[in-house]
Amino acid sequence: MLLTETPGEVLKRFMKERNISSVQVAHKLGYKSHTSVIRLLNGQVNHSAVNEFMRRLTLTDGLLLTADEHAELMRALESSRFDADVLAGLESLWKYLFSATEYEPDISFKLFQEEQSAVMLTAKQLCETLQSAKRMEIDIFDCCYEPFFAFLSRCLPETDGKSVIRHYMHLNSSAAEPIRAMICAAMMTRYRKYEGMARMNTAAPTTGSKWAPAFLADKAFIWIADGESQCLYIIHAVPQEPYCVYCIQDARQYRRMFAVWTEGYKNSYVNIRTHYLYPEISENLLLLSQRLLFMEENRSQRTYRPALCFNHLAPELIEAPVVKLLGIPSDSPVVESLRDIHRRRYMNAFTMQAPAWLVLTVDGMWQMAQTGYLPDHIKGMEPLSTSALIRSYQDLADAADRNPFFHFNFFLDDTPMHRLMISSYEGIGAYFIDPAGPMDPQPEGFYEAVLPAEDFYKVYTLFFDQVLIGRHTYSEDESKRILNEMIRWLKEQSDA
């Protein structure tokens, strides 16, 4: 969970446990009067007052807080500096990525048809209507609401090649909008024909036609083609019940107008790149490796994974298995390029002189130790040997000890994990990777999406720092202890 208590409530609890007054707290922290403390207790402080309280709390141990108590109060103080909509957005991101239950499209629709009375539809009924279509094109304007995209994701098969989804997002009306956009884009990661487009500035495009931005906002236009006819469903998706659906049976003239208008409209957007790759193909593996190196190299980053991934393995551990898998000569241009790229990715992962945080799961690392398979294991590649696992786990332990820029934590054991693996890179944005079968030795492929905007990096950094680290992870020291247990176990297996 995120912030459940205000800084004042946390401090009040600590004061009660120690039987000290606001006057005593003020004295211990060097305030001239207890007014500042009273204001904090009552939630009547601005950002500068919070910053000053944090500074004083850092410089003195006058309250005699334990390390955990100090960290709890500092997190509450840090969170209090963010607006309510940002905290609500972070709560939504936590729910989507780490909640044990998935979003359910628990919404209903009110259908308006030409010259007919409105009728109510359930999400299931509307899904069945959409799924029966031979071909669809969907244009979505904003609609960054989790229930709507949960509904949409259940209406379209993951490998559907007949439906195209174009999603236009404005991200500036609220500080929390990038968070909601991240969730919605993540929900669509597996759809091969999803085209996400984000607009980062506040100026909305203008047009003299009837298709004005105000008319488009928070609407999904679903064009269903059946032979020569075109039917249009317009869903007005706003956080209220029910969603309104307007059906136009003969929408051919609207389709032509709409196509002309959106062609110019979309030029003001940044594409959210999505890919579906079969990494057993050498050219695709090279393309993916080049793209990842570009994002990773010398950039501050925050990453969570079930276990160590491909870039955490020393080049000498994987070159022979990869060459064998690809079935091409070791001196071929593709292998030489892969060799150089992987060496740079590996060095960057553990020796980079830029802040990097890596959070893994205890279960995922134990599973990797027992099976030899990575979360992003290439289809058909042999499992890692015990000696290769020992080397890889030891490399992680050494980096945590020796590189002051590198930070490593394990998630707490009871933290549920989403299938998505997410990284954020400074100056790039957020990167999602969705293996078809996490920790599966024979995945069919995997899906990835890049949200190329600094706003997404800032959002995920905030989420990582304020939600994950400290609240849902073991300390770095405890994480190292658990990792060393794994290394000892692997060595025992090697000696057996």
C-alpha positions as CSV (number, residue, x, y, z in Angstrom):
1,M,0.0,0.0,0.0
2,L,1.0,3.6,-0.4
3,L,0.8,6.4,2.1
4,T,-1.9,5.4,4.7
5,E,-1.0,7.9,7.3
6,T,-0.1,11.6,7.1
7,P,3.3,12.8,8.5
8,G,1.4,14.3,11.4
9,E,-0.3,11.0,12.2
10,V,3.0,9.1,12.0
11,L,4.7,11.6,14.2
12,K,1.8,11.7,16.6
13,R,2.0,7.9,17.0
14,F,5.7,8.0,17.8
15,M,5.2,10.8,20.3
16,K,2.5,8.8,22.0
17,E,4.7,5.7,22.2
18,R,7.5,7.8,23.8
19,N,5.1,10.0,25.9
20,I,6.6,13.3,24.6
21,S,4.9,16.6,23.8
22,S,5.1,18.9,20.8
23,V,7.2,21.2,22.9
24,Q,9.7,18.5,23.6
25,V,9.8,17.5,19.9
26,A,10.4,21.1,18.9
27,H,13.2,21.4,21.4
28,K,14.9,18.2,20.3
29,L,14.8,19.3,16.7
30,G,16.0,22.8,17.4
31,Y,12.9,24.8,16.8
32,K,12.4,28.0,18.8
33,S,8.7,27.3,19.4
34,H,6.5,24.3,19.0
35,T,4.2,26.0,16.5
36,S,5.9,24.4,13.5
37,V,5.4,21.0,15.1
38,I,1.8,21.7,15.8
39,R,1.2,22.7,12.2
40,L,2.8,19.5,11.0
41,L,0.7,17.4,13.3
42,N,-2.4,19.1,12.0
43,G,-1.4,18.9,8.3
44,Q,-1.1,22.7,8.0
45,V,2.3,22.9,6.4
46,N,3.6,23.9,2.9
47,H,6.4,22.3,1.0
48,S,9.2,24.5,2.4
49,A,8.1,23.7,6.0
50,V,8.1,19.9,5.2
51,N,11.6,20.3,3.7
52,E,12.8,22.1,6.8
53,F,11.4,19.4,9.1
54,M,13.1,16.7,7.0
55,R,16.4,18.6,7.2
56,R,16.2,18.8,11.0
57,L,15.2,15.2,11.3
58,T,18.1,14.1,9.2
59,L,20.7,16.2,11.2
60,T,19.6,15.0,14.6
61,D,18.6,11.8,16.4
62,G,16.9,13.8,19.2
63,L,13.6,11.8,18.8
64,L,15.6,8.6,19.3
65,L,13.8,6.9,16.4
66,T,14.8,3.5,15.2
67,A,16.1,3.2,11.7
68,D,12.7,1.8,10.5
69,E,10.8,4.5,12.3
70,H,13.0,7.2,10.8
71,A,12.5,5.8,7.3
72,E,8.7,5.6,7.8
73,L,8.5,9.2,8.9
74,M,10.8,10.4,6.1
75,R,8.6,8.5,3.5
76,A,5.5,10.1,4.9
77,L,7.1,13.5,4.8
78,E,8.3,12.9,1.2
79,S,4.9,11.8,0.1
80,S,3.2,14.8,1.6
81,R,4.9,17.0,-0.8
82,F,3.0,15.5,-3.7
83,D,-0.5,16.5,-4.8
84,A,-3.4,14.2,-4.0
85,D,-3.9,13.3,-7.7
86,V,-0.3,12.2,-8.0
87,L,-0.6,10.0,-4.9
88,A,-3.9,8.6,-6.3
89,G,-2.1,7.9,-9.6
90,L,0.7,6.1,-7.8
91,E,-1.9,4.0,-5.9
92,S,-3.4,3.0,-9.3
93,L,0.0,2.1,-10.7
94,W,0.7,-0.1,-7.6
95,K,-2.7,-1.7,-7.9
96,Y,-2.1,-2.6,-11.6
97,L,1.5,-3.8,-11.3
98,F,1.5,-5.5,-7.9
99,S,-2.1,-6.2,-6.8
100,A,-3.0,-9.9,-6.6
101,T,-6.2,-9.2,-8.5
102,E,-6.5,-7.8,-12.0
103,Y,-8.6,-5.0,-13.1
104,E,-12.1,-6.2,-13.9
105,P,-14.1,-4.3,-16.5
106,D,-17.0,-3.8,-14.1
107,I,-18.8,-1.2,-16.2
108,S,-22.0,-1.0,-18.1
109,F,-23.0,0.8,-21.3
110,K,-26.0,2.8,-22.4
111,L,-26.5,2.2,-26.1
112,F,-28.1,4.9,-28.3
113,Q,-29.1,3.9,-31.8
114,E,-30.5,6.0,-34.6
115,E,-34.3,6.4,-34.2
116,Q,-34.4,3.8,-31.4
117,S,-34.7,4.0,-27.7
118,A,-31.6,3.6,-25.6
119,V,-30.8,0.2,-24.2
120,M,-28.5,-0.9,-21.4
121,L,-25.6,-3.3,-22.3
122,T,-23.2,-5.1,-20.0
123,A,-19.5,-5.2,-20.9
124,K,-19.8,-8.8,-21.9
125,Q,-22.7,-8.0,-24.3
126,L,-20.8,-5.2,-26.0
127,C,-17.6,-7.4,-26.2
128,E,-19.6,-10.0,-28.0
129,T,-20.8,-7.5,-30.5
130,L,-17.2,-6.2,-31.2
131,Q,-15.7,-9.7,-31.3
132,S,-18.1,-10.7,-34.1
133,A,-16.8,-8.0,-36.3
134,K,-14.6,-9.1,-39.3
135,R,-12.4,-6.1,-39.0
136,M,-12.1,-3.1,-36.7
137,E,-10.2,0.2,-36.5
138,I,-10.3,1.9,-33.2
139,D,-9.3,5.6,-32.6
140,I,-9.1,6.5,-28.9
141,F,-8.7,10.0,-27.6
142,D,-7.4,10.0,-24.0
143,C,-9.8,7.7,-22.2
144,C,-6.9,6.8,-19.8
145,Y,-9.2,5.0,-17.4
146,E,-8.1,1.6,-16.2
147,P,-11.7,0.0,-16.3
148,F,-12.1,1.1,-19.9
149,F,-8.8,-0.5,-21.1
150,A,-9.5,-3.6,-19.0
151,F,-12.8,-3.9,-20.9
152,L,-11.0,-3.3,-24.3
153,S,-8.3,-5.8,-23.5
154,R,-10.9,-8.5,-23.0
155,C,-12.6,-7.7,-26.3
156,L,-9.6,-8.2,-28.6
157,P,-7.6,-11.4,-29.0
158,E,-3.9,-10.8,-28.2
159,T,-2.8,-12.0,-31.7
160,D,-5.6,-10.3,-33.6
161,G,-4.3,-9.0,-36.9
162,K,-7.5,-7.6,-38.1
163,S,-7.9,-4.8,-35.6
164,V,-5.9,-1.6,-35.4
165,I,-5.9,0.6,-32.3
166,R,-4.7,4.2,-32.4
167,H,-4.5,5.8,-29.0
168,Y,-4.0,9.6,-28.7
169,M,-3.1,10.8,-25.3
170,H,-2.8,14.3,-23.8
171,L,-0.8,14.2,-20.6
172,N,-0.9,17.7,-19.2
173,S,-4.4,18.3,-17.7
174,S,-3.3,16.6,-14.5
175,A,0.0,15.7,-12.8
176,A,-1.3,12.1,-12.5
177,E,-2.1,11.7,-16.2
178,P,1.3,10.1,-17.2
179,I,0.7,7.5,-14.5
180,R,-2.7,6.6,-15.9
181,A,-1.3,6.6,-19.4
182,M,1.5,4.2,-18.4
183,I,-1.1,1.8,-17.0
184,C,-3.3,1.9,-20.1
185,A,-0.4,1.5,-22.4
186,A,0.9,-1.4,-20.4
187,M,-2.5,-3.1,-20.7
188,M,-2.2,-2.9,-24.5
189,T,1.5,-4.1,-24.7
190,R,0.5,-7.5,-26.1
191,Y,-1.6,-6.1,-28.9
192,R,0.4,-6.2,-32.1
193,K,-1.7,-3.4,-33.8
194,Y,-1.7,-1.0,-30.9
195,E,-0.3,2.4,-31.8
196,G,0.0,4.7,-28.8
197,M,0.7,8.3,-29.3
198,A,1.4,10.8,-26.6
199,R,1.2,14.6,-26.7
200,M,3.3,16.3,-24.0
201,N,2.6,20.0,-24.4
202,T,-0.5,21.9,-23.4
203,A,-1.5,23.4,-26.7
204,A,-4.3,21.5,-28.3
205,P,-4.5,21.4,-32.1
206,T,-7.3,23.5,-33.6
207,T,-9.4,22.8,-36.6
208,G,-12.3,24.4,-38.3
209,S,-14.1,21.2,-38.9
210,K,-16.8,19.6,-36.7
211,W,-14.2,17.2,-35.3
212,A,-12.9,19.6,-32.7
213,P,-10.8,18.4,-29.8
214,A,-13.6,19.0,-27.4
215,F,-15.7,16.6,-29.3
216,L,-13.0,14.0,-29.4
217,A,-12.0,14.1,-25.7
218,D,-12.4,10.8,-23.8
219,K,-14.1,9.0,-26.7
220,A,-13.3,5.8,-28.5
221,F,-14.4,5.6,-32.2
222,I,-14.8,2.0,-33.2
223,W,-15.1,1.5,-37.0
224,I,-16.5,-1.9,-37.9
225,A,-16.2,-2.9,-41.6
226,D,-18.5,-5.6,-43.0
227,G,-18.1,-5.7,-46.8
228,E,-19.0,-2.3,-48.2
229,S,-20.8,-1.1,-45.1
230,Q,-19.2,0.7,-42.2
231,C,-20.7,0.9,-38.7
232,L,-19.4,3.3,-36.1
233,Y,-19.6,2.9,-32.3
234,I,-18.7,6.0,-30.3
235,I,-18.0,5.2,-26.7
236,H,-17.8,8.2,-24.3
237,A,-15.5,6.8,-21.7
238,V,-15.5,8.9,-18.5
239,P,-15.2,7.7,-14.9
240,Q,-19.0,7.4,-14.4
241,E,-21.6,4.8,-14.9
242,P,-22.8,3.9,-17.4
243,Y,-20.6,4.7,-20.4
244,C,-22.6,6.1,-23.3
245,V,-22.3,4.3,-26.6
246,Y,-23.6,5.9,-29.8
247,C,-24.2,3.7,-32.9
248,I,-24.2,5.0,-36.5
249,Q,-25.1,2.2,-38.9
250,D,-23.9,3.9,-42.1
251,A,-20.7,5.8,-41.2
252,R,-18.9,5.9,-44.5
253,Q,-19.0,9.7,-44.9
254,Y,-17.9,10.2,-41.3
255,R,-15.0,7.8,-41.9
256,R,-13.7,9.8,-44.8
257,M,-13.9,13.1,-42.8
258,F,-12.3,11.5,-39.8
259,A,-9.4,10.0,-41.7
260,V,-8.5,13.4,-43.2
261,W,-8.7,15.2,-39.9
262,T,-6.6,12.6,-37.9
263,E,-3.9,12.5,-40.5
264,G,-2.9,16.0,-39.6
265,Y,-3.7,15.7,-36.0
266,K,-1.4,12.8,-35.2
267,N,1.7,14.6,-36.4
268,S,1.8,16.5,-33.1
269,Y,2.2,13.3,-31.1
270,V,5.2,11.2,-30.0
271,N,4.8,7.5,-30.8
272,I,4.8,4.9,-28.1
273,R,6.8,2.1,-29.8
274,T,5.5,-1.4,-29.5
275,H,7.0,-4.6,-30.9
276,Y,6.3,-8.3,-31.0
277,L,9.5,-10.2,-31.4
278,Y,10.5,-13.8,-31.9
279,P,14.0,-13.7,-30.4
280,E,15.1,-17.0,-31.9
281,I,15.6,-15.1,-35.2
282,S,19.2,-13.7,-35.2
283,E,18.3,-10.4,-36.9
284,N,15.5,-9.7,-34.4
285,L,17.8,-10.5,-31.5
286,L,20.4,-8.2,-32.9
287,L,17.8,-5.4,-33.4
288,L,16.5,-5.8,-29.8
289,S,20.1,-5.8,-28.4
290,Q,21.0,-2.6,-30.2
291,R,17.8,-0.9,-29.0
292,L,18.4,-2.0,-25.4
293,L,22.0,-0.9,-25.4
294,F,20.9,2.6,-26.6
295,M,18.5,2.9,-23.7
296,E,20.7,1.5,-21.0
297,E,24.2,2.8,-21.6
298,N,25.3,5.4,-19.1
299,R,21.8,6.3,-18.1
300,S,20.4,6.5,-14.6
301,Q,17.8,3.7,-14.4
302,R,15.4,1.9,-12.2
303,T,14.5,-1.7,-13.0
304,Y,12.5,-4.6,-11.5
305,R,12.7,-8.2,-12.7
306,P,11.8,-11.6,-11.3
307,A,15.5,-12.5,-11.5
308,L,18.7,-11.7,-13.3
309,C,18.3,-11.2,-17.1
310,F,20.4,-11.5,-20.2
311,N,22.4,-8.3,-19.7
312,H,23.5,-9.5,-16.2
313,L,25.4,-12.4,-17.6
314,A,29.1,-12.2,-18.4
315,P,29.7,-12.5,-22.2
316,E,31.8,-15.7,-21.9
317,L,28.9,-17.5,-20.2
318,I,26.5,-17.1,-23.1
319,E,28.4,-16.7,-26.3
320,A,28.7,-20.5,-27.0
321,P,25.0,-21.2,-26.2
322,V,23.8,-18.3,-28.3
323,V,26.0,-19.2,-31.3
324,K,24.8,-22.8,-31.0
325,L,21.2,-21.6,-30.9
326,L,21.5,-19.3,-33.9
327,G,23.3,-22.0,-35.9
328,I,25.7,-19.5,-37.6
329,P,29.5,-19.2,-37.5
330,S,31.1,-17.5,-34.5
331,D,32.9,-15.1,-36.8
332,S,29.8,-14.0,-38.7
333,P,29.0,-10.3,-38.6
334,V,25.8,-10.9,-36.6
335,V,27.7,-12.8,-33.9
336,E,30.5,-10.2,-33.8
337,S,27.9,-7.4,-33.4
338,L,26.1,-9.3,-30.7
339,R,29.4,-10.0,-28.9
340,D,30.3,-6.3,-28.7
341,I,26.8,-5.2,-27.8
342,H,26.5,-7.7,-25.0
343,R,29.9,-6.9,-23.6
344,R,28.9,-3.3,-23.3
345,R,25.5,-4.1,-21.8
346,Y,27.1,-6.4,-19.2
347,M,29.7,-3.8,-18.2
348,N,27.0,-1.1,-18.1
349,A,24.8,-3.2,-15.8
350,F,27.4,-3.6,-13.0
351,T,30.1,-0.9,-13.4
352,M,28.1,2.1,-14.8
353,Q,29.0,5.4,-13.1
354,A,25.4,6.5,-13.0
355,P,22.7,5.8,-10.3
356,A,21.0,2.4,-11.0
357,W,18.5,0.5,-8.9
358,L,17.7,-3.2,-9.5
359,V,14.9,-4.9,-7.6
360,L,14.5,-8.7,-7.9
361,T,12.2,-11.3,-6.3
362,V,13.5,-14.0,-3.9
363,D,11.2,-16.6,-5.5
364,G,12.4,-15.7,-9.0
365,M,16.1,-15.9,-8.1
366,W,15.6,-19.3,-6.4
367,Q,13.7,-20.6,-9.4
368,M,16.5,-19.4,-11.7
369,A,19.0,-21.1,-9.4
370,Q,17.1,-24.4,-9.6
371,T,16.2,-24.4,-13.3
372,G,18.9,-22.3,-15.0
373,Y,16.4,-20.3,-16.9
374,L,16.3,-16.5,-17.1
375,P,13.0,-14.4,-17.1
376,D,14.0,-13.4,-20.7
377,H,15.6,-16.7,-21.7
378,I,15.9,-17.0,-25.4
379,K,13.7,-19.7,-26.9
380,G,15.7,-22.8,-27.6
381,M,18.8,-21.8,-25.6
382,E,20.2,-24.3,-23.2
383,P,19.7,-23.6,-19.4
384,L,22.6,-22.1,-17.6
385,S,25.0,-24.4,-15.9
386,T,25.5,-24.3,-12.1
387,S,29.0,-22.7,-12.6
388,A,27.5,-20.0,-14.8
389,L,24.8,-19.4,-12.2
390,I,27.4,-19.1,-9.4
391,R,29.4,-16.6,-11.5
392,S,26.3,-14.5,-12.3
393,Y,25.0,-14.4,-8.7
394,Q,28.5,-13.5,-7.5
395,D,28.8,-10.7,-10.1
396,L,25.6,-9.2,-8.6
397,A,27.0,-9.5,-5.0
398,D,30.3,-7.9,-6.0
399,A,28.6,-5.0,-7.8
400,A,26.4,-4.4,-4.7
401,D,29.5,-4.3,-2.6
402,R,31.9,-2.3,-4.8
403,N,29.9,0.1,-7.0
404,P,28.5,3.0,-5.0
405,F,26.2,3.9,-7.9
406,F,24.6,0.4,-8.0
407,H,21.8,-0.4,-5.6
408,F,20.2,-3.9,-5.3
409,N,17.2,-5.0,-3.2
410,F,14.9,-8.0,-3.0
411,F,11.1,-7.5,-2.9
412,L,9.5,-8.6,0.4
413,D,8.3,-12.2,0.1
414,D,4.6,-11.3,0.2
415,T,4.8,-8.8,-2.7
416,P,2.7,-10.0,-5.7
417,M,4.3,-9.5,-9.0
418,H,2.8,-8.6,-12.4
419,R,4.0,-10.4,-15.5
420,L,5.4,-7.2,-16.9
421,M,9.0,-6.3,-16.3
422,I,9.6,-2.5,-16.3
423,S,12.6,-0.3,-16.5
424,S,12.9,3.5,-16.7
425,Y,15.8,5.3,-18.3
426,E,16.7,8.9,-17.8
427,G,16.2,10.9,-21.0
428,I,14.3,8.0,-22.6
429,G,11.2,7.0,-20.7
430,A,9.7,3.8,-19.5
431,Y,10.3,0.3,-21.1
432,F,7.9,-2.6,-20.7
433,I,8.8,-6.2,-21.5
434,D,6.2,-8.9,-21.3
435,P,7.6,-12.5,-21.8
436,A,5.0,-14.8,-23.2
437,G,5.9,-17.2,-20.4
438,P,8.0,-15.7,-17.5
439,M,10.7,-18.1,-16.4
440,D,9.4,-20.5,-19.2
441,P,12.1,-22.4,-21.1
442,Q,10.1,-22.4,-24.3
443,P,8.3,-19.1,-24.7
444,E,6.7,-18.3,-28.0
445,G,8.2,-14.8,-28.0
446,F,7.8,-11.7,-26.1
447,Y,6.2,-8.3,-26.3
448,E,7.8,-4.9,-25.5
449,A,6.7,-1.3,-25.5
450,V,8.7,1.9,-25.1
451,L,7.0,5.0,-23.7
452,P,9.6,7.6,-25.0
453,A,9.0,10.6,-22.9
454,E,10.8,12.1,-19.9
455,D,7.4,12.4,-18.2
456,F,7.2,8.6,-18.0
457,Y,10.7,8.4,-16.5
458,K,9.8,10.9,-13.9
459,V,6.6,9.1,-13.0
460,Y,8.2,5.7,-12.7
461,T,11.1,7.2,-10.7
462,L,8.6,8.7,-8.3
463,F,6.8,5.4,-8.1
464,F,10.0,3.4,-7.6
465,D,11.4,5.7,-4.9
466,Q,8.2,6.5,-3.0
467,V,6.4,3.2,-3.3
468,L,8.7,0.3,-3.9
469,I,12.0,1.0,-2.1
470,G,11.8,0.7,1.6
471,R,8.1,-0.1,1.8
472,H,8.1,-3.3,-0.2
473,T,11.7,-4.4,-0.3
474,Y,14.2,-5.8,2.1
475,S,17.1,-3.5,3.0
476,E,20.2,-3.7,0.9
477,D,22.1,-5.5,3.7
478,E,19.3,-8.1,4.1
479,S,19.1,-8.5,0.4
480,K,22.8,-9.2,0.2
481,R,22.5,-11.8,3.0
482,I,19.7,-13.6,1.1
483,L,21.8,-13.5,-2.1
484,N,24.8,-15.0,-0.3
485,E,22.6,-17.8,0.9
486,M,21.7,-18.6,-2.7
487,I,25.4,-18.5,-3.7
488,R,26.2,-21.0,-0.9
489,W,23.4,-23.3,-2.0
490,L,24.6,-23.2,-5.6
491,K,28.2,-24.1,-4.5
492,E,26.8,-27.0,-2.5
493,Q,25.0,-28.2,-5.6
494,S,28.2,-27.9,-7.6
495,D,30.2,-29.9,-5.1
496,A,27.6,-32.6,-4.8
